[in-house]
């Protein structure tokens, strides 16, 4: 089980953690956030689950997690950057996750655009961001899942070849409570400082495919392009047919 008291005692945040909820089992922590939001319209809510039965990924994808082994969390914040810079929210979260992992197990992982957490080309974690507007204020429901203590047998067949866990990387079990607190502490600091230049520099330094070929859907076609960098609005810059294009979508796994 997840020791929620141990997690809360290590949480050192200002924006996040205003109200925290723990579920031994839930359908989706993002759904839980919206249910809580409908009752009290406040940011800073954190939901943690030991088991998630219907986790969502981007698009129509599902997020598979493992009871007692994965880290499953969602939190609610108000929009922190301008509308033109909404992409910065997608940059901050993976940076904070990697910083929290590094502090806990002394391993630096990488980012696959926009916010997948990877290690040696295998996925460790993913992020899902949903939003609602209330009285001209945008609220962001940010969920993430991380493979922490999974073994090879814990992965379902269709992700087995592309998934990895922190336990497999470091060779020992990791205390999920301390890891989650370290991650949320790091994200909270980034949200407070909002240093756009540093965020861009840090994200680029962690990206696994700068100046490399990637596949994306652009104008309804699958294209091969070069991932160059991210711009001052937190959008990807791709090089395609001798031109630089601005891009917000995901990279394809092909």
Backbone torsions as a table, in degrees:
resi	resn	phi	psi	omega
1	UNK	NA	167.5	-179.8
2	UNK	-97.3	125.4	-179.9
3	UNK	-84.4	94.1	-173.7
4	UNK	-67.0	-34.1	179.4
5	UNK	-65.7	-40.1	177.9
6	UNK	-64.0	-41.9	176.2
7	UNK	-58.4	-50.7	-176.3
8	UNK	-64.2	-33.7	-179.0
9	UNK	-69.7	-19.5	179.4
10	UNK	-102.9	1.8	179.9
11	UNK	-83.3	118.7	-178.2
12	UNK	-122.9	73.2	-172.3
13	UNK	-124.2	161.6	177.0
14	UNK	-112.9	-40.3	180.0
15	UNK	-90.0	-48.4	-179.6
16	UNK	-83.4	158.6	174.8
17	UNK	85.1	17.2	177.1
18	UNK	-65.9	-33.4	177.0
19	UNK	-151.3	124.8	-172.9
20	UNK	-119.5	140.5	-178.4
21	UNK	-129.0	143.0	177.2
22	UNK	-128.3	135.3	176.9
23	UNK	-127.1	128.6	175.7
24	UNK	-61.6	-36.5	177.2
25	UNK	-148.9	139.4	179.0
26	UNK	-150.7	162.2	176.7
27	UNK	-71.4	-50.8	-178.7
28	UNK	-158.6	128.9	178.7
29	UNK	-68.0	-29.8	175.4
30	UNK	-65.7	-39.7	175.8
31	UNK	-64.2	-38.4	177.9
32	UNK	-61.7	-41.4	178.5
33	UNK	-59.1	-46.2	-179.0
34	UNK	-66.5	-35.8	177.8
35	UNK	-64.0	-42.2	177.7
36	UNK	-68.3	-40.3	179.5
37	UNK	-59.7	-37.2	-179.5
38	UNK	-65.2	-22.0	179.6
39	UNK	-92.4	-40.0	-179.8
40	UNK	-142.3	115.8	-172.4
41	UNK	-84.4	72.8	-178.1
42	UNK	-132.7	143.5	176.3
43	UNK	-82.8	170.5	175.7
44	UNK	94.7	-2.9	179.6
45	UNK	-71.5	136.5	175.8
46	UNK	-122.4	134.2	174.2
47	UNK	-121.1	128.6	178.0
48	UNK	-122.5	141.2	178.3
49	UNK	-132.2	144.4	175.0
50	UNK	-84.6	-21.8	177.8
51	UNK	-146.4	134.6	177.8
52	UNK	-125.2	124.0	-171.2
53	UNK	-90.9	-28.2	-177.0
54	UNK	-136.1	57.2	179.8
55	UNK	-66.7	144.5	-179.0
56	UNK	-112.3	146.7	170.1
57	UNK	-113.6	-169.3	178.1
58	UNK	-66.5	149.3	-179.0
59	UNK	65.8	-132.5	179.0
60	UNK	-102.3	14.5	-177.3
61	UNK	-75.2	153.2	175.4
62	UNK	-102.7	151.0	175.5
63	UNK	-109.7	117.2	-179.3
64	UNK	-88.8	128.8	176.3
65	UNK	-129.4	165.8	-174.3
66	UNK	-121.7	124.0	-179.6
67	UNK	-54.7	135.2	178.0
68	UNK	70.6	-0.4	-175.2
69	UNK	-126.8	-37.1	-179.1
70	UNK	-83.0	163.3	170.9
71	UNK	-107.5	122.0	-175.6
72	UNK	-128.3	120.7	-174.3
73	UNK	-153.2	145.7	170.1
74	UNK	-135.3	150.2	176.0
75	UNK	-143.5	159.1	-175.4
76	UNK	-117.5	129.4	175.4
77	UNK	-135.8	158.7	167.7
78	UNK	-79.1	154.6	176.6
79	UNK	-54.8	129.3	-176.9
80	UNK	-105.1	-17.4	-179.9
81	UNK	-121.0	162.8	-178.5
82	UNK	-64.0	165.6	-179.0
83	UNK	-58.3	-36.2	-179.7
84	UNK	-72.1	-15.4	-177.9
85	UNK	-118.4	27.9	179.5
86	UNK	-58.4	-28.1	-179.6
87	UNK	-60.3	-20.1	-179.7
88	UNK	-63.8	-27.9	177.2
89	UNK	-64.1	-35.2	178.2
90	UNK	-73.2	-22.3	178.6
91	UNK	-82.5	-40.2	-175.5
92	UNK	-62.5	-42.5	-172.0
93	UNK	-63.5	-51.1	178.3
94	UNK	-64.3	-33.3	175.9
95	UNK	-60.2	-46.7	179.8
96	UNK	-64.7	-39.1	178.7
97	UNK	-62.2	-46.2	-179.0
98	UNK	-66.2	-38.8	177.5
99	UNK	-63.4	-41.2	178.9
100	UNK	-66.5	-39.5	177.1
101	UNK	-64.6	-45.1	-179.4
102	UNK	-60.0	-42.0	179.5
103	UNK	-65.9	-33.8	-175.2
104	UNK	-81.4	-44.5	-173.2
105	UNK	-122.6	4.9	177.5
106	UNK	58.4	43.8	175.4
107	UNK	-132.8	130.0	177.3
108	UNK	-98.7	119.4	179.0
109	UNK	-95.0	-175.3	-177.2
110	UNK	-123.5	168.5	179.3
111	UNK	-115.3	135.7	168.5
112	UNK	-107.6	128.9	-175.2
113	UNK	-50.4	134.9	-3.9
114	UNK	-91.9	-26.8	-173.7
115	UNK	-151.5	27.5	172.1
116	UNK	-79.7	142.2	178.4
117	UNK	-101.0	123.9	-175.6
118	UNK	-132.3	160.9	174.0
119	UNK	-143.0	119.6	-177.8
120	UNK	50.0	49.0	175.5
121	UNK	67.6	12.4	175.5
122	UNK	-115.7	142.7	-172.7
123	UNK	-79.8	132.1	176.5
124	UNK	-104.8	-36.9	-176.1
125	UNK	-157.4	164.2	179.0
126	UNK	-141.9	161.9	-176.3
127	UNK	-127.8	138.9	174.9
128	UNK	-127.0	124.6	180.0
129	UNK	-117.3	123.7	176.1
130	UNK	-119.4	158.4	-176.2
131	UNK	-141.2	154.9	172.1
132	UNK	-142.4	146.8	177.8
133	UNK	-108.5	127.5	178.2
134	UNK	-131.6	118.7	-179.9
135	UNK	50.0	50.5	177.1
136	UNK	67.7	8.5	175.8
137	UNK	-108.3	128.8	178.7
138	UNK	-91.3	126.0	176.1
139	UNK	-106.6	136.7	-178.5
140	UNK	-112.9	125.8	177.7
141	UNK	-101.5	107.0	-172.0
142	UNK	-111.5	114.4	179.3
143	UNK	-113.3	147.9	175.0
144	UNK	-146.2	149.5	175.8
145	UNK	-127.9	140.0	-178.8
146	UNK	-132.8	133.1	173.5
147	UNK	-77.8	110.6	-174.4
148	UNK	-104.4	-67.5	-173.2
149	UNK	-111.4	23.3	179.5
150	UNK	-69.9	147.0	169.2
151	UNK	-104.0	172.8	-178.1
152	UNK	-54.9	-39.2	-175.6
153	UNK	-72.2	-11.8	-176.6
154	UNK	-82.2	-14.7	-176.7
155	UNK	-86.3	139.7	174.5
156	UNK	-71.9	153.8	-170.9
157	UNK	-53.9	-39.5	-172.8
158	UNK	-75.7	-8.2	176.1
159	UNK	-118.4	-2.8	-172.2
160	UNK	-55.4	-40.3	-176.0
161	UNK	-79.4	-13.9	-175.9
162	UNK	-115.4	6.0	-175.9
163	UNK	-112.6	153.9	176.6
164	UNK	-145.7	167.1	178.1
165	UNK	-133.6	157.9	178.5
166	UNK	-63.4	-35.6	178.3
167	UNK	-60.1	-42.7	179.5
168	UNK	-66.4	-32.8	-178.7
169	UNK	-72.3	-46.3	-174.3
170	UNK	-95.6	-14.0	175.9
171	UNK	84.1	14.0	178.2
172	UNK	-156.6	161.1	178.9
173	UNK	-69.5	150.0	-176.4
174	UNK	-118.6	140.0	178.7
175	UNK	-75.0	108.1	-173.7
176	UNK	-64.2	-33.7	-177.2
177	UNK	-63.0	-45.6	179.4
178	UNK	-68.9	-40.4	178.8
179	UNK	-59.1	-48.3	-179.0
180	UNK	-62.7	-42.5	178.5
181	UNK	-61.1	-43.5	179.4
182	UNK	-62.9	-39.4	179.0
183	UNK	-64.7	-49.7	-177.2
184	UNK	-69.0	-33.5	174.4
185	UNK	-61.1	-41.7	-179.8
186	UNK	-68.2	-43.8	178.2
187	UNK	-61.5	-42.4	-179.2
188	UNK	-59.6	-42.8	178.8
189	UNK	-62.5	-40.9	178.5
190	UNK	-65.0	-38.7	178.9
191	UNK	-67.1	-33.9	-179.4
192	UNK	-73.2	-46.4	-175.5
193	UNK	-74.3	-39.9	179.9
194	UNK	50.3	40.3	-179.5
195	UNK	-83.3	96.2	-171.9
196	UNK	-62.1	-41.0	-179.6
197	UNK	-61.8	-46.2	-179.2
198	UNK	-66.4	-37.8	179.0
199	UNK	-61.3	-46.7	179.1
200	UNK	-61.4	-47.1	-179.1
201	UNK	-61.2	-44.0	-178.0
202	UNK	-66.7	-43.9	-179.3
203	UNK	-61.7	-46.6	-179.8
204	UNK	-60.2	-39.9	-179.2
205	UNK	-65.3	-22.8	-178.6
206	UNK	-98.3	-12.1	-175.9
207	UNK	-69.2	137.5	-174.6
208	UNK	-89.8	-4.6	-171.8
209	UNK	-137.1	29.9	173.5
210	UNK	-62.9	131.4	-179.8
211	UNK	63.4	23.5	178.1
212	UNK	-114.8	159.2	178.5
213	UNK	-74.2	137.1	176.3
214	UNK	-138.0	166.9	174.8
215	UNK	-116.2	133.8	178.7
216	UNK	-141.1	165.5	171.0
217	UNK	-95.9	118.5	-178.6
218	UNK	-131.4	122.0	-176.4
219	UNK	52.4	45.5	175.4
220	UNK	70.2	8.6	178.1
221	UNK	-120.0	146.5	172.9
222	UNK	-81.0	123.4	-179.0
223	UNK	-126.3	154.4	171.0
224	UNK	-100.6	128.7	-174.4
225	UNK	-144.2	175.9	178.1
226	UNK	-107.8	128.5	175.9
227	UNK	-83.6	113.0	-174.2
228	UNK	-90.9	-54.9	-173.9
229	UNK	-170.5	-167.3	169.0
230	UNK	-124.2	148.5	-176.0
231	UNK	-91.9	-175.0	-175.7
232	UNK	-71.0	-7.5	174.4
233	UNK	-99.9	4.5	179.5
234	UNK	79.2	22.8	178.5
235	UNK	-103.7	152.8	178.4
236	UNK	-74.6	145.0	172.4
237	UNK	-114.1	117.7	-179.6
238	UNK	-110.4	148.2	177.2
239	UNK	-107.2	117.5	-174.8
240	UNK	-141.8	123.3	179.3
241	UNK	52.1	49.9	176.5
242	UNK	66.1	15.5	177.3
243	UNK	-128.6	150.4	172.8
244	UNK	-94.0	130.3	179.4
245	UNK	-122.7	147.9	176.4
246	UNK	-88.0	137.1	-171.7
247	UNK	-143.2	137.5	179.2
248	UNK	-116.9	-11.8	-174.8
249	UNK	-79.3	179.9	-178.6
250	UNK	-86.9	166.7	171.5
251	UNK	-85.0	142.2	179.1
252	UNK	-85.9	147.5	178.3
253	UNK	-91.5	61.6	178.1
254	UNK	-132.9	NA	NA
